[in-house]
Amino acid sequence: MCNYDELLEQARQRADAFRSIAKEFIPKMYKALRDEDPNTSPRDARDRIEKDCIGIWSKRTILDALPNEAKDPEKQKYGRLRAL
């Protein structure tokens, strides 16, 4: 029988693997959307990925995996100020 610490470690490993999959696929999906239609704005590509992938990953995981050009610098600035 597993003890708590072993179960916790297994949970952490699986969670890390889950996040790494997002970091692999989301940038590729973003690039594919932008390549398919060069007129697609970074915001539109981000919105579509968030809408389509919300059942797979959390919004935070999706945001972390998106390229920097898809992130809103104003929101980042205010988020950092809020954290202080």
Biopython code that builds the backbone (N, CA, C, O; Angstrom):
import numpy as np
from Bio.PDB.StructureBuilder import StructureBuilder

atoms = [
    (1, "MET", "N", (0.848, -1.191, 0.000)),
    (1, "MET", "CA", (0.000, 0.000, 0.000)),
    (1, "MET", "C", (0.889, 1.249, 0.000)),
    (1, "MET", "O", (1.895, 1.301, 0.707)),
    (2, "CYS", "N", (0.511, 2.247, -0.795)),
    (2, "CYS", "CA", (1.290, 3.477, -0.899)),
    (2, "CYS", "C", (0.992, 4.380, 0.289)),
    (2, "CYS", "O", (-0.125, 4.422, 0.806)),
    (3, "ASN", "N", (2.010, 5.087, 0.697)),
    (3, "ASN", "CA", (1.755, 6.082, 1.731)),
    (3, "ASN", "C", (1.504, 7.444, 1.081)),
    (3, "ASN", "O", (1.663, 7.611, -0.129)),
    (4, "TYR", "N", (1.120, 8.381, 1.885)),
    (4, "TYR", "CA", (0.720, 9.709, 1.408)),
    (4, "TYR", "C", (1.809, 10.372, 0.576)),
    (4, "TYR", "O", (1.522, 10.907, -0.495)),
    (5, "ASP", "N", (3.047, 10.349, 1.043)),
    (5, "ASP", "CA", (4.138, 11.026, 0.331)),
    (5, "ASP", "C", (4.365, 10.433, -1.057)),
    (5, "ASP", "O", (4.652, 11.164, -2.004)),
    (6, "GLU", "N", (4.238, 9.122, -1.182)),
    (6, "GLU", "CA", (4.401, 8.489, -2.489)),
    (6, "GLU", "C", (3.267, 8.907, -3.433)),
    (6, "GLU", "O", (3.498, 9.191, -4.608)),
    (7, "LEU", "N", (2.046, 8.941, -2.905)),
    (7, "LEU", "CA", (0.912, 9.375, -3.711)),
    (7, "LEU", "C", (1.044, 10.835, -4.137)),
    (7, "LEU", "O", (0.729, 11.196, -5.270)),
    (8, "LEU", "N", (1.511, 11.656, -3.219)),
    (8, "LEU", "CA", (1.718, 13.066, -3.528)),
    (8, "LEU", "C", (2.754, 13.228, -4.625)),
    (8, "LEU", "O", (2.567, 14.039, -5.532)),
    (9, "GLU", "N", (3.829, 12.482, -4.563)),
    (9, "GLU", "CA", (4.879, 12.559, -5.582)),
    (9, "GLU", "C", (4.343, 12.103, -6.942)),
    (9, "GLU", "O", (4.653, 12.711, -7.966)),
    (10, "GLN", "N", (3.552, 11.050, -6.954)),
    (10, "GLN", "CA", (2.958, 10.579, -8.209)),
    (10, "GLN", "C", (2.035, 11.638, -8.802)),
    (10, "GLN", "O", (2.037, 11.865, -10.011)),
    (11, "ALA", "N", (1.254, 12.277, -7.953)),
    (11, "ALA", "CA", (0.350, 13.330, -8.412)),
    (11, "ALA", "C", (1.140, 14.489, -9.007)),
    (11, "ALA", "O", (0.760, 15.030, -10.045)),
    (12, "ARG", "N", (2.219, 14.867, -8.368)),
    (12, "ARG", "CA", (3.044, 15.973, -8.883)),
    (12, "ARG", "C", (3.650, 15.621, -10.232)),
    (12, "ARG", "O", (3.680, 16.460, -11.132)),
    (13, "GLN", "N", (4.130, 14.402, -10.385)),
    (13, "GLN", "CA", (4.739, 13.982, -11.649)),
    (13, "GLN", "C", (3.721, 14.003, -12.781)),
    (13, "GLN", "O", (4.016, 14.459, -13.885)),
    (14, "ARG", "N", (2.527, 13.507, -12.499)),
    (14, "ARG", "CA", (1.489, 13.506, -13.540)),
    (14, "ARG", "C", (1.041, 14.921, -13.885)),
    (14, "ARG", "O", (0.780, 15.222, -15.049)),
    (15, "ALA", "N", (0.951, 15.780, -12.896)),
    (15, "ALA", "CA", (0.561, 17.176, -13.149)),
    (15, "ALA", "C", (1.624, 17.876, -13.995)),
    (15, "ALA", "O", (1.294, 18.628, -14.912)),
    (16, "ASP", "N", (2.901, 17.629, -13.687)),
    (16, "ASP", "CA", (3.984, 18.226, -14.476)),
    (16, "ASP", "C", (3.940, 17.735, -15.915)),
    (16, "ASP", "O", (4.143, 18.516, -16.845)),
    (17, "ALA", "N", (3.677, 16.448, -16.106)),
    (17, "ALA", "CA", (3.582, 15.893, -17.459)),
    (17, "ALA", "C", (2.423, 16.534, -18.208)),
    (17, "ALA", "O", (2.541, 16.840, -19.395)),
    (18, "PHE", "N", (1.319, 16.737, -17.527)),
    (18, "PHE", "CA", (0.137, 17.348, -18.133)),
    (18, "PHE", "C", (0.441, 18.767, -18.590)),
    (18, "PHE", "O", (0.043, 19.168, -19.684)),
    (19, "ARG", "N", (1.150, 19.534, -17.750)),
    (19, "ARG", "CA", (1.522, 20.906, -18.130)),
    (19, "ARG", "C", (2.518, 20.912, -19.279)),
    (19, "ARG", "O", (2.456, 21.782, -20.148)),
    (20, "SER", "N", (3.437, 19.950, -19.291)),
    (20, "SER", "CA", (4.439, 19.934, -20.355)),
    (20, "SER", "C", (3.797, 19.609, -21.697)),
    (20, "SER", "O", (4.273, 20.067, -22.736)),
    (21, "ILE", "N", (2.723, 18.826, -21.689)),
    (21, "ILE", "CA", (2.007, 18.555, -22.932)),
    (21, "ILE", "C", (1.395, 19.848, -23.463)),
    (21, "ILE", "O", (1.444, 20.113, -24.664)),
    (22, "ALA", "N", (0.822, 20.647, -22.575)),
    (22, "ALA", "CA", (0.246, 21.932, -22.978)),
    (22, "ALA", "C", (1.330, 22.835, -23.552)),
    (22, "ALA", "O", (1.111, 23.506, -24.560)),
    (23, "LYS", "N", (2.496, 22.854, -22.915)),
    (23, "LYS", "CA", (3.584, 23.714, -23.399)),
    (23, "LYS", "C", (4.124, 23.247, -24.738)),
    (23, "LYS", "O", (4.762, 24.019, -25.453)),
    (24, "GLU", "N", (3.876, 22.002, -25.081)),
    (24, "GLU", "CA", (4.297, 21.487, -26.377)),
    (24, "GLU", "C", (3.265, 21.814, -27.459)),
    (24, "GLU", "O", (3.629, 22.264, -28.546)),
    (25, "PHE", "N", (1.990, 21.591, -27.169)),
    (25, "PHE", "CA", (0.956, 21.704, -28.188)),
    (25, "PHE", "C", (0.421, 23.118, -28.394)),
    (25, "PHE", "O", (0.174, 23.507, -29.536)),
    (26, "ILE", "N", (0.237, 23.878, -27.360)),
    (26, "ILE", "CA", (-0.394, 25.192, -27.507)),
    (26, "ILE", "C", (0.422, 26.141, -28.394)),
    (26, "ILE", "O", (-0.167, 26.814, -29.239)),
    (27, "PRO", "N", (1.733, 26.224, -28.243)),
    (27, "PRO", "CA", (2.485, 27.090, -29.183)),
    (27, "PRO", "C", (2.357, 26.625, -30.640)),
    (27, "PRO", "O", (2.305, 27.448, -31.555)),
    (28, "LYS", "N", (2.308, 25.306, -30.851)),
    (28, "LYS", "CA", (2.130, 24.788, -32.212)),
    (28, "LYS", "C", (0.750, 25.151, -32.748)),
    (28, "LYS", "O", (0.611, 25.518, -33.915)),
    (29, "MET", "N", (-0.274, 25.050, -31.893)),
    (29, "MET", "CA", (-1.628, 25.404, -32.306)),
    (29, "MET", "C", (-1.714, 26.890, -32.641)),
    (29, "MET", "O", (-2.349, 27.282, -33.619)),
    (30, "TYR", "N", (-1.067, 27.708, -31.818)),
    (30, "TYR", "CA", (-1.044, 29.152, -32.042)),
    (30, "TYR", "C", (-0.402, 29.468, -33.396)),
    (30, "TYR", "O", (-0.936, 30.254, -34.178)),
    (31, "LYS", "N", (0.734, 28.855, -33.658)),
    (31, "LYS", "CA", (1.438, 29.082, -34.919)),
    (31, "LYS", "C", (0.593, 28.610, -36.102)),
    (31, "LYS", "O", (0.546, 29.274, -37.137)),
    (32, "ALA", "N", (-0.068, 27.470, -35.951)),
    (32, "ALA", "CA", (-0.902, 26.950, -37.036)),
    (32, "ALA", "C", (-2.047, 27.909, -37.351)),
    (32, "ALA", "O", (-2.348, 28.148, -38.520)),
    (33, "LEU", "N", (-2.681, 28.453, -36.330)),
    (33, "LEU", "CA", (-3.764, 29.423, -36.563)),
    (33, "LEU", "C", (-3.249, 30.658, -37.285)),
    (33, "LEU", "O", (-3.889, 31.160, -38.209)),
    (34, "ARG", "N", (-2.102, 31.139, -36.864)),
    (34, "ARG", "CA", (-1.541, 32.352, -37.490)),
    (34, "ARG", "C", (-1.076, 32.069, -38.915)),
    (34, "ARG", "O", (-1.172, 32.939, -39.781)),
    (35, "ASP", "N", (-0.568, 30.847, -39.171)),
    (35, "ASP", "CA", (-0.116, 30.492, -40.521)),
    (35, "ASP", "C", (-1.295, 30.291, -41.473)),
    (35, "ASP", "O", (-1.224, 30.660, -42.645)),
    (36, "GLU", "N", (-2.390, 29.699, -40.956)),
    (36, "GLU", "CA", (-3.569, 29.455, -41.787)),
    (36, "GLU", "C", (-4.177, 30.769, -42.281)),
    (36, "GLU", "O", (-4.584, 30.878, -43.437)),
    (37, "ASP", "N", (-4.232, 31.745, -41.408)),
    (37, "ASP", "CA", (-4.804, 33.044, -41.774)),
    (37, "ASP", "C", (-3.911, 34.136, -41.184)),
    (37, "ASP", "O", (-4.010, 34.443, -39.996)),
    (38, "PRO", "N", (-3.046, 34.720, -42.002)),
    (38, "PRO", "CA", (-2.140, 35.756, -41.505)),
    (38, "PRO", "C", (-2.855, 36.975, -40.923)),
    (38, "PRO", "O", (-2.253, 37.749, -40.179)),
    (39, "ASN", "N", (-4.127, 37.147, -41.253)),
    (39, "ASN", "CA", (-4.885, 38.279, -40.713)),
    (39, "ASN", "C", (-5.424, 38.010, -39.311)),
    (39, "ASN", "O", (-6.005, 38.902, -38.692)),
    (40, "THR", "N", (-5.238, 36.802, -38.807)),
    (40, "THR", "CA", (-5.684, 36.474, -37.455)),
    (40, "THR", "C", (-4.807, 37.223, -36.463)),
    (40, "THR", "O", (-3.581, 37.118, -36.499)),
    (41, "SER", "N", (-5.438, 37.971, -35.589)),
    (41, "SER", "CA", (-4.672, 38.723, -34.589)),
    (41, "SER", "C", (-4.227, 37.783, -33.476)),
    (41, "SER", "O", (-4.829, 36.728, -33.275)),
    (42, "PRO", "N", (-3.177, 38.160, -32.753)),
    (42, "PRO", "CA", (-2.759, 37.344, -31.610)),
    (42, "PRO", "C", (-3.902, 37.146, -30.613)),
    (42, "PRO", "O", (-4.048, 36.068, -30.036)),
    (43, "ARG", "N", (-4.701, 38.176, -30.414)),
    (43, "ARG", "CA", (-5.829, 38.082, -29.472)),
    (43, "ARG", "C", (-6.876, 37.075, -29.951)),
    (43, "ARG", "O", (-7.408, 36.303, -29.154)),
    (44, "ASP", "N", (-7.174, 37.085, -31.268)),
    (44, "ASP", "CA", (-8.149, 36.146, -31.822)),
    (44, "ASP", "C", (-7.653, 34.700, -31.705)),
    (44, "ASP", "O", (-8.419, 33.796, -31.369)),
    (45, "ALA", "N", (-6.359, 34.498, -31.988)),
    (45, "ALA", "CA", (-5.790, 33.157, -31.875)),
    (45, "ALA", "C", (-5.840, 32.682, -30.423)),
    (45, "ALA", "O", (-6.175, 31.529, -30.150)),
    (46, "ARG", "N", (-5.510, 33.567, -29.512)),
    (46, "ARG", "CA", (-5.556, 33.227, -28.086)),
    (46, "ARG", "C", (-6.979, 32.870, -27.663)),
    (46, "ARG", "O", (-7.190, 31.871, -26.976)),
    (47, "ASP", "N", (-7.950, 33.677, -28.069)),
    (47, "ASP", "CA", (-9.341, 33.420, -27.707)),
    (47, "ASP", "C", (-9.813, 32.063, -28.230)),
    (47, "ASP", "O", (-10.498, 31.324, -27.523)),
    (48, "ARG", "N", (-9.447, 31.747, -29.456)),
    (48, "ARG", "CA", (-9.881, 30.462, -30.031)),
    (48, "ARG", "C", (-9.245, 29.299, -29.287)),
    (48, "ARG", "O", (-9.924, 28.318, -28.984)),
    (49, "ILE", "N", (-7.959, 29.391, -28.987)),
    (49, "ILE", "CA", (-7.284, 28.318, -28.262)),
    (49, "ILE", "C", (-7.892, 28.155, -26.876)),
    (49, "ILE", "O", (-8.136, 27.033, -26.433)),
    (50, "GLU", "N", (-8.138, 29.266, -26.191)),
    (50, "GLU", "CA", (-8.748, 29.186, -24.857)),
    (50, "GLU", "C", (-10.117, 28.521, -24.936)),
    (50, "GLU", "O", (-10.440, 27.659, -24.118)),
    (51, "LYS", "N", (-10.920, 28.917, -25.915)),
    (51, "LYS", "CA", (-12.269, 28.365, -26.051)),
    (51, "LYS", "C", (-12.229, 26.869, -26.379)),
    (51, "LYS", "O", (-12.990, 26.085, -25.812)),
    (52, "ASP", "N", (-11.345, 26.482, -27.290)),
    (52, "ASP", "CA", (-11.293, 25.092, -27.735)),
    (52, "ASP", "C", (-10.629, 24.153, -26.731)),
    (52, "ASP", "O", (-10.943, 22.963, -26.703)),
    (53, "CYS", "N", (-9.726, 24.665, -25.917)),
    (53, "CYS", "CA", (-8.935, 23.802, -25.032)),
    (53, "CYS", "C", (-9.341, 23.856, -23.562)),
    (53, "CYS", "O", (-8.731, 23.183, -22.732)),
    (54, "ILE", "N", (-10.356, 24.642, -23.229)),
    (54, "ILE", "CA", (-10.723, 24.806, -21.827)),
    (54, "ILE", "C", (-11.149, 23.471, -21.202)),
    (54, "ILE", "O", (-11.006, 23.297, -19.992)),
    (55, "GLY", "N", (-11.653, 22.552, -21.975)),
    (55, "GLY", "CA", (-12.017, 21.239, -21.453)),
    (55, "GLY", "C", (-10.823, 20.329, -21.242)),
    (55, "GLY", "O", (-10.930, 19.302, -20.572)),
    (56, "ILE", "N", (-9.693, 20.699, -21.808)),
    (56, "ILE", "CA", (-8.479, 19.888, -21.693)),
    (56, "ILE", "C", (-7.585, 20.418, -20.581)),
    (56, "ILE", "O", (-7.126, 19.664, -19.723)),
    (57, "TRP", "N", (-7.341, 21.736, -20.606)),
    (57, "TRP", "CA", (-6.462, 22.371, -19.627)),
    (57, "TRP", "C", (-7.181, 23.533, -18.960)),
    (57, "TRP", "O", (-8.180, 24.040, -19.469)),
    (58, "SER", "N", (-6.658, 23.941, -17.820)),
    (58, "SER", "CA", (-7.220, 25.121, -17.151)),
    (58, "SER", "C", (-6.800, 26.373, -17.912)),
    (58, "SER", "O", (-5.843, 26.351, -18.686)),
    (59, "LYS", "N", (-7.516, 27.448, -17.684)),
    (59, "LYS", "CA", (-7.202, 28.706, -18.361)),
    (59, "LYS", "C", (-5.777, 29.161, -18.022)),
    (59, "LYS", "O", (-5.070, 29.683, -18.883)),
    (60, "ARG", "N", (-5.368, 28.966, -16.792)),
    (60, "ARG", "CA", (-4.022, 29.348, -16.357)),
    (60, "ARG", "C", (-2.947, 28.548, -17.094)),
    (60, "ARG", "O", (-1.930, 29.107, -17.504)),
    (61, "THR", "N", (-3.168, 27.245, -17.264)),
    (61, "THR", "CA", (-2.209, 26.404, -17.980)),
    (61, "THR", "C", (-2.114, 26.846, -19.433)),
    (61, "THR", "O", (-1.022, 26.901, -19.998)),
    (62, "ILE", "N", (-3.250, 27.158, -20.036)),
    (62, "ILE", "CA", (-3.261, 27.625, -21.423)),
    (62, "ILE", "C", (-2.502, 28.937, -21.539)),
    (62, "ILE", "O", (-1.679, 29.103, -22.439)),
    (63, "LEU", "N", (-2.768, 29.853, -20.649)),
    (63, "LEU", "CA", (-2.106, 31.159, -20.676)),
    (63, "LEU", "C", (-0.591, 31.009, -20.504)),
    (63, "LEU", "O", (0.185, 31.674, -21.191)),
    (64, "ASP", "N", (-0.181, 30.144, -19.596)),
    (64, "ASP", "CA", (1.256, 29.925, -19.387)),
    (64, "ASP", "C", (1.944, 29.367, -20.624)),
    (64, "ASP", "O", (3.116, 29.651, -20.868)),
    (65, "ALA", "N", (1.221, 28.578, -21.401)),
    (65, "ALA", "CA", (1.825, 27.920, -22.558)),
    (65, "ALA", "C", (1.801, 28.785, -23.823)),
    (65, "ALA", "O", (2.524, 28.499, -24.778)),
    (66, "LEU", "N", (0.988, 29.827, -23.840)),
    (66, "LEU", "CA", (0.913, 30.690, -25.026)),
    (66, "LEU", "C", (2.210, 31.475, -25.222)),
    (66, "LEU", "O", (2.882, 31.817, -24.249)),
    (67, "PRO", "N", (2.561, 31.760, -26.469)),
    (67, "PRO", "CA", (3.733, 32.609, -26.713)),
    (67, "PRO", "C", (3.490, 34.020, -26.165)),
    (67, "PRO", "O", (2.343, 34.440, -26.016)),
    (68, "ASN", "N", (4.551, 34.733, -25.873)),
    (68, "ASN", "CA", (4.444, 36.070, -25.287)),
    (68, "ASN", "C", (3.652, 37.049, -26.146)),
    (68, "ASN", "O", (2.982, 37.932, -25.609)),
    (69, "GLU", "N", (3.715, 36.911, -27.466)),
    (69, "GLU", "CA", (3.004, 37.855, -28.321)),
    (69, "GLU", "C", (1.487, 37.730, -28.182)),
    (69, "GLU", "O", (0.755, 38.645, -28.558)),
    (70, "ALA", "N", (1.013, 36.609, -27.646)),
    (70, "ALA", "CA", (-0.429, 36.409, -27.471)),
    (70, "ALA", "C", (-0.915, 36.899, -26.110)),
    (70, "ALA", "O", (-2.115, 36.907, -25.838)),
    (71, "LYS", "N", (0.005, 37.298, -25.278)),
    (71, "LYS", "CA", (-0.357, 37.745, -23.934)),
    (71, "LYS", "C", (-0.517, 39.261, -23.917)),
    (71, "LYS", "O", (0.190, 39.982, -24.620)),
    (72, "ASP", "N", (-1.443, 39.723, -23.116)),
    (72, "ASP", "CA", (-1.742, 41.151, -23.009)),
    (72, "ASP", "C", (-0.774, 41.793, -22.014)),
    (72, "ASP", "O", (-0.844, 41.497, -20.821)),
    (73, "PRO", "N", (0.129, 42.668, -22.478)),
    (73, "PRO", "CA", (1.108, 43.278, -21.567)),
    (73, "PRO", "C", (0.470, 44.119, -20.470)),
    (73, "PRO", "O", (1.007, 44.200, -19.365)),
    (74, "GLU", "N", (-0.668, 44.745, -20.758)),
    (74, "GLU", "CA", (-1.359, 45.547, -19.737)),
    (74, "GLU", "C", (-1.850, 44.660, -18.594)),
    (74, "GLU", "O", (-1.690, 45.000, -17.421)),
    (75, "LYS", "N", (-2.445, 43.527, -18.944)),
    (75, "LYS", "CA", (-2.926, 42.610, -17.918)),
    (75, "LYS", "C", (-1.766, 42.046, -17.106)),
    (75, "LYS", "O", (-1.886, 41.864, -15.894)),
    (76, "GLN", "N", (-0.642, 41.768, -17.770)),
    (76, "GLN", "CA", (0.535, 41.272, -17.062)),
    (76, "GLN", "C", (1.015, 42.309, -16.048)),
    (76, "GLN", "O", (1.343, 41.985, -14.907)),
    (77, "LYS", "N", (1.046, 43.559, -16.495)),
    (77, "LYS", "CA", (1.507, 44.648, -15.623)),
    (77, "LYS", "C", (0.628, 44.748, -14.375)),
    (77, "LYS", "O", (1.132, 44.815, -13.254)),
    (78, "TYR", "N", (-0.701, 44.758, -14.585)),
    (78, "TYR", "CA", (-1.611, 44.887, -13.449)),
    (78, "TYR", "C", (-1.610, 43.641, -12.569)),
    (78, "TYR", "O", (-1.799, 43.732, -11.356)),
    (79, "GLY", "N", (-1.398, 42.490, -13.176)),
    (79, "GLY", "CA", (-1.304, 41.266, -12.395)),
    (79, "GLY", "C", (-0.089, 41.277, -11.471)),
    (79, "GLY", "O", (-0.157, 40.820, -10.330)),
    (80, "ARG", "N", (1.018, 41.804, -11.979)),
    (80, "ARG", "CA", (2.225, 41.904, -11.149)),
    (80, "ARG", "C", (2.031, 42.903, -10.005)),
    (80, "ARG", "O", (2.472, 42.674, -8.878)),
    (81, "LEU", "N", (1.368, 44.003, -10.316)),
    (81, "LEU", "CA", (1.109, 45.009, -9.265)),
    (81, "LEU", "C", (0.184, 44.456, -8.186)),
    (81, "LEU", "O", (0.359, 44.744, -7.002)),
    (82, "ARG", "N", (-0.798, 43.662, -8.599)),
    (82, "ARG", "CA", (-1.725, 43.061, -7.645)),
    (82, "ARG", "C", (-1.017, 42.082, -6.717)),
    (82, "ARG", "O", (-1.391, 41.936, -5.554)),
    (83, "ALA", "N", (0.019, 41.405, -7.248)),
    (83, "ALA", "CA", (0.729, 40.397, -6.465)),
    (83, "ALA", "C", (1.578, 41.020, -5.353)),
    (83, "ALA", "O", (1.976, 40.329, -4.415)),
    (84, "LEU", "N", (1.854, 42.313, -5.456)),
    (84, "LEU", "CA", (2.700, 42.970, -4.439)),
    (84, "LEU", "C", (1.978, 43.223, -3.169)),
    (84, "LEU", "O", (2.556, 43.766, -2.228)),
]
sb = StructureBuilder()
sb.init_structure("model")
sb.init_model(0)
sb.init_chain("A")
sb.init_seg("    ")
for serial, (resi, resn, name, xyz) in enumerate(atoms, 1):
    if name == "N":
        sb.init_residue(resn, " ", resi, " ")
    sb.init_atom(name, np.array(xyz, "f"), 0.0, 1.0, " ", f" {name:<3s}", serial, name[0])
structure = sb.get_structure()
